[in-house]
Amino acid sequence: MCRNIKTLFNFDPPVNEEEIRAASLQFVRKITGFNKPSKANEAAFAAAINDIAGISGKLLHSLETTALPKNREEEAAKAKARAAMRFGD
């Protein structure tokens, strides 16, 4: 599950709210062990996702770096090549 959480800082174009929310969802799934919560836990699950997404967004938008932004396509190609090496094509 956690492999789906991607680095979101210092990309061109910058991270968007959808990407932050997706990472937050994966994080909450990982720490709770739930892929989908029961009805009894649904509100707490959704609230945690919203809280983590908000905090993550604030963090990502406040960070500074002197490094050049990474290209999303190039980074995706590198990740695909690493996966091919690790798991075989």
C-alpha positions, 0 to 999 in steps of 0.5 A: 500500500505505501508504495503508492505514496509518491514524493510530491515536493519540487516538481514541475508542474507543482503538486495539486490538491488531487495528488495530495489527497491521494497520498493522504488516502494511502497514508490513512489506509496504511496506518489503519490497515483498512482499504475501506472502513466500515460504516462505523469508522467512515467519518473518522477515516474521512476526517483523517484524510482531510486533516492529513491532506490539509497539513501536507498541502501547507507543508509542501507549499511552504518548503523551499529549495534551490534545486531545479524542479524534477520532471514528472515524466522523467521521474516516472520513467526512472521508477518504471525502469527500477520496477522492471529491474526489481520485478522483471518486465 
